[in-house]
Amino acid sequence: MHFYCAYTWFPKTRPEEVWERVIHQHERGANAPELIRGWYDFAGGGSGFLIVETDDVRELTAMLRPYIDLMAWDIRALSENRYDETVQQIRDALAQMGRLGHSDVTMPVGVES
């Protein structure tokens, strides 16, 4: 399972505190880089997110817990949508509800004036 793990540094957190913690955890082998599928910072610094892959929530918690005094976390499980399959599932559901007709297929999408 993939998790979106957004972080925001607390107002008094300084960059060097985060950097030191990252290096400390890395040297202990506790950052679990094998689980991290992406690590992104937002422009301006102080926030960003990780994409983490694990089937064990305890493993995710153990990885993030050492940082909770420096930053807030918002963690959400992700569900992948394959575009063509998802569109077909939506069409099928609308058809079952009687809400999909031929005219609906050609209806333009957007704001009308």
ZAROLO-938235 format. One record per residue (C-alpha): residue number from 1; residue in one letter; z, x, y. Coordinates in Angstrom, 3 decimals, padded with zeros to 6 digits. Each point is the difference from the previous one (the first is absolute). Example, Ala and Ser with C-alpha at 12.3 -4.5 7.8 and 13.67 -1.06 7.14 Angstrom:
! ZAROLO-938235
<rec><i>1</i><aa>A</aa><w>007.800</w><u>012.300</u><v>-004.500</v></rec>
<rec><i>2</i><aa>S</aa><w>-000.660</w><u>001.370</u><v>003.440</v></rec>
! end
This chain:
! ZAROLO-938235
<rec><i>1</i><aa>M</aa><w>000.000</w><u>000.000</u><v>000.000</v></rec>
<rec><i>2</i><aa>H</aa><w>-000.719</w><u>001.153</u><v>003.534</v></rec>
<rec><i>3</i><aa>F</aa><w>002.496</w><u>-000.277</u><v>002.843</v></rec>
<rec><i>4</i><aa>Y</aa><w>-000.613</w><u>000.104</u><v>003.746</v></rec>
<rec><i>5</i><aa>C</aa><w>002.997</w><u>001.852</u><v>001.443</v></rec>
<rec><i>6</i><aa>A</aa><w>-000.027</w><u>-000.171</u><v>003.807</v></rec>
<rec><i>7</i><aa>Y</aa><w>002.487</w><u>002.138</u><v>001.886</v></rec>
<rec><i>8</i><aa>T</aa><w>001.179</w><u>000.110</u><v>003.596</v></rec>
<rec><i>9</i><aa>W</aa><w>002.302</w><u>002.726</u><v>001.223</v></rec>
<rec><i>10</i><aa>F</aa><w>003.245</w><u>-001.138</u><v>001.576</v></rec>
<rec><i>11</i><aa>P</aa><w>000.046</w><u>000.494</u><v>003.802</v></rec>
<rec><i>12</i><aa>K</aa><w>002.183</w><u>003.128</u><v>-000.094</v></rec>
<rec><i>13</i><aa>T</aa><w>-001.785</w><u>001.634</u><v>-002.947</v></rec>
<rec><i>14</i><aa>R</aa><w>-001.571</w><u>003.317</u><v>000.961</v></rec>
<rec><i>15</i><aa>P</aa><w>-003.144</w><u>001.420</u><v>-001.627</v></rec>
<rec><i>16</i><aa>E</aa><w>001.763</w><u>003.134</u><v>-001.229</v></rec>
<rec><i>17</i><aa>E</aa><w>002.559</w><u>-002.156</u><v>-001.860</v></rec>
<rec><i>18</i><aa>V</aa><w>-002.787</w><u>-001.736</u><v>-001.896</v></rec>
<rec><i>19</i><aa>W</aa><w>-001.836</w><u>003.265</u><v>-000.658</v></rec>
<rec><i>20</i><aa>E</aa><w>003.150</w><u>001.688</u><v>-001.312</v></rec>
<rec><i>21</i><aa>R</aa><w>000.711</w><u>-002.956</u><v>-002.286</v></rec>
<rec><i>22</i><aa>V</aa><w>-003.554</w><u>-000.031</u><v>-001.350</v></rec>
<rec><i>23</i><aa>I</aa><w>000.188</w><u>003.727</u><v>-000.809</v></rec>
<rec><i>24</i><aa>H</aa><w>003.497</w><u>-000.323</u><v>-001.502</v></rec>
<rec><i>25</i><aa>Q</aa><w>-001.085</w><u>-002.887</u><v>-002.250</v></rec>
<rec><i>26</i><aa>H</aa><w>-003.224</w><u>001.816</u><v>-000.897</v></rec>
<rec><i>27</i><aa>E</aa><w>001.894</w><u>003.113</u><v>-001.060</v></rec>
<rec><i>28</i><aa>R</aa><w>002.282</w><u>-002.165</u><v>-002.156</v></rec>
<rec><i>29</i><aa>G</aa><w>-003.054</w><u>-001.614</u><v>-001.608</v></rec>
<rec><i>30</i><aa>A</aa><w>001.193</w><u>-003.395</u><v>001.249</v></rec>
<rec><i>31</i><aa>N</aa><w>-002.988</w><u>-001.153</u><v>002.098</v></rec>
<rec><i>32</i><aa>A</aa><w>-001.967</w><u>-000.999</u><v>-003.123</v></rec>
<rec><i>33</i><aa>P</aa><w>-003.426</w><u>001.046</u><v>001.364</v></rec>
<rec><i>34</i><aa>E</aa><w>-001.561</w><u>-001.096</u><v>-003.289</v></rec>
<rec><i>35</i><aa>L</aa><w>000.773</w><u>-003.614</u><v>000.996</v></rec>
<rec><i>36</i><aa>I</aa><w>-001.347</w><u>000.222</u><v>003.561</v></rec>
<rec><i>37</i><aa>R</aa><w>-003.581</w><u>-001.290</u><v>000.227</v></rec>
<rec><i>38</i><aa>G</aa><w>-000.155</w><u>000.251</u><v>003.792</v></rec>
<rec><i>39</i><aa>W</aa><w>002.173</w><u>001.140</u><v>002.917</v></rec>
<rec><i>40</i><aa>Y</aa><w>-001.042</w><u>-001.131</u><v>003.462</v></rec>
<rec><i>41</i><aa>D</aa><w>001.546</w><u>000.408</u><v>003.442</v></rec>
<rec><i>42</i><aa>F</aa><w>-000.764</w><u>-002.390</u><v>002.828</v></rec>
<rec><i>43</i><aa>A</aa><w>-001.317</w><u>001.532</u><v>003.216</v></rec>
<rec><i>44</i><aa>G</aa><w>002.856</w><u>000.979</u><v>002.280</v></rec>
<rec><i>45</i><aa>G</aa><w>002.356</w><u>000.950</u><v>-002.811</v></rec>
<rec><i>46</i><aa>G</aa><w>003.286</w><u>-001.435</u><v>-001.168</v></rec>
<rec><i>47</i><aa>S</aa><w>-001.533</w><u>-002.502</u><v>-002.405</v></rec>
<rec><i>48</i><aa>G</aa><w>-002.497</w><u>-000.300</u><v>-002.791</v></rec>
<rec><i>49</i><aa>F</aa><w>-000.172</w><u>-000.943</u><v>-003.647</v></rec>
<rec><i>50</i><aa>L</aa><w>-000.295</w><u>001.222</u><v>-003.558</v></rec>
<rec><i>51</i><aa>I</aa><w>-001.924</w><u>-001.576</u><v>-002.843</v></rec>
<rec><i>52</i><aa>V</aa><w>002.073</w><u>000.621</u><v>-003.129</v></rec>
<rec><i>53</i><aa>E</aa><w>-000.972</w><u>-000.772</u><v>-003.590</v></rec>
<rec><i>54</i><aa>T</aa><w>002.766</w><u>-000.677</u><v>-002.512</v></rec>
<rec><i>55</i><aa>D</aa><w>001.022</w><u>-002.691</u><v>-002.452</v></rec>
<rec><i>56</i><aa>D</aa><w>003.679</w><u>000.820</u><v>000.487</v></rec>
<rec><i>57</i><aa>V</aa><w>001.586</w><u>-001.266</u><v>003.217</v></rec>
<rec><i>58</i><aa>R</aa><w>003.007</w><u>002.247</u><v>-000.648</v></rec>
<rec><i>59</i><aa>E</aa><w>-002.310</w><u>003.007</u><v>000.156</v></rec>
<rec><i>60</i><aa>L</aa><w>-001.317</w><u>-001.189</u><v>003.377</v></rec>
<rec><i>61</i><aa>T</aa><w>003.531</w><u>-000.585</u><v>001.288</v></rec>
<rec><i>62</i><aa>A</aa><w>001.129</w><u>003.468</u><v>-001.100</v></rec>
<rec><i>63</i><aa>M</aa><w>-002.955</w><u>001.534</u><v>001.827</v></rec>
<rec><i>64</i><aa>L</aa><w>000.607</w><u>-001.816</u><v>003.314</v></rec>
<rec><i>65</i><aa>R</aa><w>003.816</w><u>-000.216</u><v>000.070</v></rec>
<rec><i>66</i><aa>P</aa><w>000.545</w><u>003.548</u><v>001.376</v></rec>
<rec><i>67</i><aa>Y</aa><w>-001.808</w><u>-001.018</u><v>003.194</v></rec>
<rec><i>68</i><aa>I</aa><w>001.838</w><u>-003.234</u><v>000.861</v></rec>
<rec><i>69</i><aa>D</aa><w>002.252</w><u>001.683</u><v>002.560</v></rec>
<rec><i>70</i><aa>L</aa><w>-003.083</w><u>001.166</u><v>001.954</v></rec>
<rec><i>71</i><aa>M</aa><w>-002.369</w><u>-002.958</u><v>-000.205</v></rec>
<rec><i>72</i><aa>A</aa><w>-000.318</w><u>-003.674</u><v>-000.843</v></rec>
<rec><i>73</i><aa>W</aa><w>-002.176</w><u>-001.016</u><v>-002.946</v></rec>
<rec><i>74</i><aa>D</aa><w>-002.091</w><u>-003.125</u><v>-000.579</v></rec>
<rec><i>75</i><aa>I</aa><w>-001.153</w><u>000.020</u><v>-003.618</v></rec>
<rec><i>76</i><aa>R</aa><w>-002.504</w><u>-002.462</u><v>-001.439</v></rec>
<rec><i>77</i><aa>A</aa><w>-001.645</w><u>-000.238</u><v>-003.405</v></rec>
<rec><i>78</i><aa>L</aa><w>-003.791</w><u>-000.001</u><v>000.233</v></rec>
<rec><i>79</i><aa>S</aa><w>-002.476</w><u>-002.156</u><v>-001.846</v></rec>
<rec><i>80</i><aa>E</aa><w>-003.589</w><u>001.258</u><v>-000.081</v></rec>
<rec><i>81</i><aa>N</aa><w>-002.831</w><u>-002.435</u><v>000.643</v></rec>
<rec><i>82</i><aa>R</aa><w>-003.451</w><u>000.866</u><v>-001.292</v></rec>
<rec><i>83</i><aa>Y</aa><w>-002.286</w><u>-001.558</u><v>002.578</v></rec>
<rec><i>84</i><aa>D</aa><w>-002.651</w><u>-001.716</u><v>-002.174</v></rec>
<rec><i>85</i><aa>E</aa><w>002.557</w><u>-001.272</u><v>-002.526</v></rec>
<rec><i>86</i><aa>T</aa><w>002.293</w><u>-001.275</u><v>002.751</v></rec>
<rec><i>87</i><aa>V</aa><w>-002.797</w><u>-001.831</u><v>001.819</v></rec>
<rec><i>88</i><aa>Q</aa><w>-001.024</w><u>-001.646</u><v>-003.291</v></rec>
<rec><i>89</i><aa>Q</aa><w>003.615</w><u>-001.053</u><v>-000.675</v></rec>
<rec><i>90</i><aa>I</aa><w>000.167</w><u>-001.528</u><v>003.484</v></rec>
<rec><i>91</i><aa>R</aa><w>-003.282</w><u>-001.852</u><v>-000.576</v></rec>
<rec><i>92</i><aa>D</aa><w>001.253</w><u>-001.308</u><v>-003.359</v></rec>
<rec><i>93</i><aa>A</aa><w>003.280</w><u>-001.190</u><v>001.521</v></rec>
<rec><i>94</i><aa>L</aa><w>-001.776</w><u>-001.753</u><v>002.890</v></rec>
<rec><i>95</i><aa>A</aa><w>-002.456</w><u>-001.610</u><v>-002.420</v></rec>
<rec><i>96</i><aa>Q</aa><w>002.864</w><u>-001.328</u><v>-002.145</v></rec>
<rec><i>97</i><aa>M</aa><w>001.517</w><u>-001.471</u><v>003.155</v></rec>
<rec><i>98</i><aa>G</aa><w>-003.311</w><u>-001.602</u><v>000.937</v></rec>
<rec><i>99</i><aa>R</aa><w>-000.095</w><u>002.045</u><v>003.200</v></rec>
<rec><i>100</i><aa>L</aa><w>-003.085</w><u>002.118</u><v>-000.673</v></rec>
<rec><i>101</i><aa>G</aa><w>-003.430</w><u>-001.527</u><v>000.486</v></rec>
<rec><i>102</i><aa>H</aa><w>-003.443</w><u>001.435</u><v>000.691</v></rec>
<rec><i>103</i><aa>S</aa><w>000.413</w><u>-000.454</u><v>003.738</v></rec>
<rec><i>104</i><aa>D</aa><w>003.207</w><u>002.086</u><v>-000.106</v></rec>
<rec><i>105</i><aa>V</aa><w>-001.845</w><u>002.996</u><v>-001.408</v></rec>
<rec><i>106</i><aa>T</aa><w>-002.298</w><u>000.343</u><v>003.035</v></rec>
<rec><i>107</i><aa>M</aa><w>002.584</w><u>-000.874</u><v>002.635</v></rec>
<rec><i>108</i><aa>P</aa><w>000.329</w><u>002.863</u><v>002.531</v></rec>
<rec><i>109</i><aa>V</aa><w>003.342</w><u>001.701</u><v>000.297</v></rec>
<rec><i>110</i><aa>G</aa><w>001.477</w><u>000.635</u><v>003.433</v></rec>
<rec><i>111</i><aa>V</aa><w>001.123</w><u>-001.673</u><v>003.179</v></rec>
<rec><i>112</i><aa>E</aa><w>-002.161</w><u>-002.776</u><v>001.328</v></rec>
<rec><i>113</i><aa>S</aa><w>-000.165</w><u>-000.657</u><v>003.729</v></rec>
! end
